[in-house]
Amino acid sequence: MIRHLVLFKLDDGVERDDPRVVEGVEAFRALGDRIEELRFWECAWNISDRPIAYDFAINSAVDDADALKRYLEHPAHQAGVALWREFATWVIADYEF
């Protein structure tokens, strides 16, 4: 299996209650029920207030590299990514487990 982790950092001046952010969070929360390749899906706001902390996290798992590719190319995933590009940056880690 492959773990797919994503950590998001809101752009300066962007708050969690910004309507764009709310829409982006809703779009990502829905992915767990919409994309067949996902074997595990969770996403949530970070609760740490440390300066180096990111703001929002996705923790997911898929069966293999082909499933990860299908997930990444899925229209619902791409729509969510397009929303987040407007107000955040992120880092990604994919690893086998």
Accessible surface in RSA format (square Angstrom, percent):
REM  Atomic radii and reference values for relative SASA: ProtOr
REM  Chains: A
REM  Algorithm: Lee & Richards
REM  Probe-radius: 1.40
REM  Slices: 20
REM RES _ NUM      All-atoms   Total-Side   Main-Chain    Non-polar    All polar
REM                ABS   REL    ABS   REL    ABS   REL    ABS   REL    ABS   REL
RES MET A   1    88.76  46.0  59.82  39.6  28.94  68.9  28.98  24.6  59.79  79.2
RES ILE A   2    15.50   8.8  15.50  11.5   0.00   0.0  15.50  11.2   0.00   0.0
RES ARG A   3    43.27  18.2  43.27  22.1   0.00   0.0   0.89   1.2  42.38  25.7
RES HIS A   4     3.82   2.1   3.82   2.7   0.00   0.0   1.72   1.8   2.10   2.4
RES LEU A   5    55.55  30.9  54.91  39.3   0.64   1.6  55.00  38.6   0.55   1.5
RES VAL A   6     8.48   5.6   8.29   7.5   0.19   0.5   8.48   7.4   0.00   0.0
RES LEU A   7    74.25  41.4  74.25  53.1   0.00   0.0  74.25  52.1   0.00   0.0
RES PHE A   8     5.22   2.6   5.22   3.2   0.00   0.0   5.22   3.2   0.00   0.0
RES LYS A   9    72.90  35.6  72.54  44.5   0.35   0.8  56.67  51.0  16.23  17.3
RES LEU A  10    21.48  12.0  11.03   7.9  10.45  26.3  11.03   7.7  10.45  28.1
RES ASP A  11    55.90  39.2  48.29  48.1   7.61  18.0  24.19  56.9  31.71  31.6
RES ASP A  12   149.71 104.9 120.51 119.9  29.20  69.1  41.73  98.2 107.98 107.7
RES GLY A  13    78.07  96.3   0.00   N/A  78.07  96.3  38.88 106.7  39.18  87.8
RES VAL A  14    22.70  14.9  12.44  11.3  10.26  24.7  13.28  11.5   9.42  25.5
RES GLU A  15   113.28  65.0 111.34  84.2   1.93   4.6  40.82  79.0  72.45  59.2
RES ARG A  16   109.92  46.2 102.41  52.2   7.50  17.9  44.31  60.6  65.60  39.8
RES ASP A  17   115.46  80.9  97.62  97.2  17.84  42.2  43.34 102.0  72.12  71.9
RES ASP A  18    30.86  21.6  25.07  25.0   5.79  13.7   8.88  20.9  21.98  21.9
RES PRO A  19   108.36  79.0  99.27  90.5   9.10  33.1 103.67  85.6   4.69  29.2
RES ARG A  20   102.50  43.0 100.79  51.4   1.71   4.1  57.86  79.1  44.64  27.1
RES VAL A  21     0.04   0.0   0.04   0.0   0.00   0.0   0.04   0.0   0.00   0.0
RES VAL A  22    63.63  41.9  61.07  55.3   2.56   6.2  63.34  55.0   0.29   0.8
RES GLU A  23    92.83  53.3  90.55  68.5   2.28   5.4  29.35  56.8  63.48  51.8
RES GLY A  24     0.00   0.0   0.00   N/A   0.00   0.0   0.00   0.0   0.00   0.0
RES VAL A  25    11.46   7.5  11.46  10.4   0.00   0.0  11.46  10.0   0.00   0.0
RES GLU A  26   110.01  63.2 102.50  77.5   7.51  17.9  42.73  82.7  67.28  54.9
RES ALA A  27    28.89  26.6  15.69  24.2  13.20  30.0  26.51  37.3   2.39   6.3
RES PHE A  28     3.16   1.6   3.16   2.0   0.00   0.0   3.16   1.9   0.00   0.0
RES ARG A  29   120.17  50.5 104.64  53.3  15.53  37.0  44.84  61.3  75.33  45.7
RES ALA A  30    40.09  36.9  31.77  49.0   8.31  18.9  39.80  56.1   0.28   0.7
RES LEU A  31     0.93   0.5   0.93   0.7   0.00   0.0   0.93   0.7   0.00   0.0
RES GLY A  32    27.90  34.4   0.00   N/A  27.90  34.4   7.05  19.3  20.85  46.7
RES ASP A  33   141.49  99.1 104.33 103.8  37.15  87.9  33.25  78.3 108.23 107.9
RES ARG A  34   147.69  62.0 121.21  61.8  26.48  63.0  34.73  47.5 112.96  68.5
RES ILE A  35     4.28   2.4   0.00   0.0   4.28  10.3   0.56   0.4   3.72  10.1
RES GLU A  36   147.19  84.5 126.19  95.5  21.00  50.0  54.55 105.5  92.63  75.6
RES GLU A  37    24.85  14.3  23.72  17.9   1.13   2.7   3.72   7.2  21.13  17.3
RES LEU A  38    17.98  10.0   1.15   0.8  16.83  42.3   1.15   0.8  16.83  45.3
RES ARG A  39   128.55  54.0  92.73  47.3  35.82  85.3  37.98  51.9  90.57  54.9
RES PHE A  40    85.21  42.6  79.15  49.0   6.06  15.8  85.00  51.5   0.21   0.6
RES TRP A  41    44.38  17.8  17.84   8.6  26.54  62.3  17.76   9.5  26.62  43.2
RES GLU A  42    87.59  50.3  82.47  62.4   5.12  12.2  31.79  61.5  55.80  45.6
RES CYS A  43    21.19  16.0   2.80   3.1  18.39  43.2   1.90   4.8  19.29  20.8
RES ALA A  44    55.19  50.7  53.30  82.3   1.89   4.3  53.30  75.1   1.89   5.0
RES TRP A  45    53.21  21.4  40.95  19.8  12.27  28.8  27.68  14.8  25.53  41.4
RES ASN A  46    41.87  28.9  31.08  30.0  10.79  26.0  17.47  42.0  24.41  23.6
RES ILE A  47   177.58 101.1 143.02 106.5  34.56  83.3 149.95 108.0  27.63  75.0
RES SER A  48    35.91  30.3  14.10  18.8  21.81  50.2  21.11  44.9  14.81  20.7
RES ASP A  49   139.70  97.9 109.81 109.3  29.89  70.7  47.54 111.9  92.17  91.9
RES ARG A  50   157.51  66.1 149.62  76.3   7.89  18.8  55.61  76.0 101.90  61.8
RES PRO A  51   128.50  93.7  98.48  89.8  30.02 109.1 110.97  91.6  17.53 108.9
RES ILE A  52   150.11  85.4 130.26  97.0  19.85  47.9 137.52  99.0  12.59  34.2
RES ALA A  53    17.38  16.0   6.32   9.8  11.06  25.2  14.74  20.8   2.64   7.0
RES TYR A  54    69.08  32.3  62.81  35.7   6.28  16.3  33.16  24.9  35.92  44.3
RES ASP A  55    33.75  23.6  32.83  32.7   0.92   2.2   1.01   2.4  32.73  32.6
RES PHE A  56     1.01   0.5   0.01   0.0   1.00   2.6   0.40   0.2   0.62   1.8
RES ALA A  57    35.01  32.2  34.05  52.5   0.97   2.2  34.05  47.9   0.97   2.6
RES ILE A  58     3.81   2.2   2.51   1.9   1.31   3.1   2.51   1.8   1.30   3.5
RES ASN A  59    38.59  26.6  37.93  36.7   0.66   1.6  10.42  25.1  28.17  27.2
RES SER A  60     0.29   0.2   0.29   0.4   0.00   0.0   0.00   0.0   0.29   0.4
RES ALA A  61     1.27   1.2   1.27   2.0   0.00   0.0   1.27   1.8   0.00   0.0
RES VAL A  62     0.31   0.2   0.31   0.3   0.00   0.0   0.31   0.3   0.00   0.0
RES ASP A  63    62.76  44.0  51.91  51.7  10.85  25.7  19.23  45.2  43.54  43.4
RES ASP A  64    69.76  48.9  67.23  66.9   2.53   6.0  30.61  72.0  39.15  39.0
RES ALA A  65    67.19  61.8  59.86  92.4   7.33  16.7  60.15  84.7   7.04  18.7
RES ASP A  66    92.86  65.0  91.11  90.7   1.74   4.1  15.15  35.7  77.70  77.5
RES ALA A  67     2.94   2.7   2.94   4.5   0.00   0.0   2.94   4.1   0.00   0.0
RES LEU A  68    19.27  10.7  19.27  13.8   0.00   0.0  19.27  13.5   0.00   0.0
RES LYS A  69   119.13  58.1 116.45  71.5   2.68   6.4  88.28  79.5  30.85  32.9
RES ARG A  70   119.79  50.3 113.43  57.8   6.36  15.1  60.14  82.2  59.65  36.2
RES TYR A  71     1.89   0.9   1.89   1.1   0.00   0.0   0.33   0.2   1.57   1.9
RES LEU A  72    58.45  32.5  58.21  41.6   0.24   0.6  58.27  40.9   0.17   0.5
RES GLU A  73    99.24  57.0  82.53  62.4  16.71  39.8  41.28  79.8  57.97  47.3
RES HIS A  74    50.88  27.8  46.75  32.5   4.13  10.6  32.67  33.7  18.21  21.2
RES PRO A  75   103.37  75.3  93.82  85.5   9.55  34.7  99.08  81.8   4.29  26.6
RES ALA A  76     9.32   8.6   0.32   0.5   8.99  20.5   5.97   8.4   3.35   8.9
RES HIS A  77    15.72   8.6  15.72  10.9   0.00   0.0   6.98   7.2   8.74  10.2
RES GLN A  78    80.98  45.3  77.12  56.4   3.86   9.2  32.08  68.3  48.90  37.1
RES ALA A  79    57.22  52.6  46.94  72.4  10.28  23.4  54.55  76.8   2.67   7.1
RES GLY A  80     0.13   0.2   0.00   N/A   0.13   0.2   0.06   0.2   0.07   0.2
RES VAL A  81    15.40  10.1  15.35  13.9   0.06   0.1  15.40  13.4   0.00   0.0
RES ALA A  82    50.79  46.7  45.12  69.6   5.67  12.9  46.73  65.8   4.06  10.8
RES LEU A  83    48.27  26.9  46.54  33.3   1.73   4.3  47.55  33.4   0.72   1.9
RES TRP A  84     0.04   0.0   0.04   0.0   0.00   0.0   0.04   0.0   0.00   0.0
RES ARG A  85   153.38  64.4 128.03  65.3  25.35  60.4  46.44  63.5 106.94  64.8
RES GLU A  86   118.63  68.1  99.21  75.1  19.42  46.2  26.93  52.1  91.70  74.9
RES PHE A  87     0.61   0.3   0.39   0.2   0.23   0.6   0.61   0.4   0.00   0.0
RES ALA A  88     6.80   6.2   0.00   0.0   6.80  15.5   0.00   0.0   6.80  18.0
RES THR A  89    85.54  60.8  82.63  83.8   2.91   6.9  69.13  92.9  16.41  24.8
RES TRP A  90    67.21  27.0  40.82  19.8  26.40  62.0  22.93  12.2  44.28  71.8
RES VAL A  91    72.57  47.8  67.57  61.2   5.00  12.0  71.86  62.4   0.71   1.9
RES ILE A  92    94.71  53.9  59.49  44.3  35.22  84.9  61.24  44.1  33.47  90.8
RES ALA A  93    49.58  45.6  42.70  65.9   6.88  15.7  48.91  68.9   0.66   1.8
RES ASP A  94    67.55  47.3  35.35  35.2  32.20  76.1  16.01  37.7  51.54  51.4
RES TYR A  95   103.08  48.1  95.72  54.5   7.36  19.1  76.95  57.8  26.13  32.2
RES GLU A  96   145.31  83.4 121.64  92.0  23.68  56.4  39.47  76.3 105.84  86.4
RES PHE A  97   116.02  58.0  62.32  38.6  53.70 139.7  98.44  59.7  17.58  50.3
END  Absolute sums over single chains surface
CHAIN  1 A     5992.0       4977.1       1014.8       3281.0       2711.0
END  Absolute sums over all chains
TOTAL          5992.0       4977.1       1014.8       3281.0       2711.0
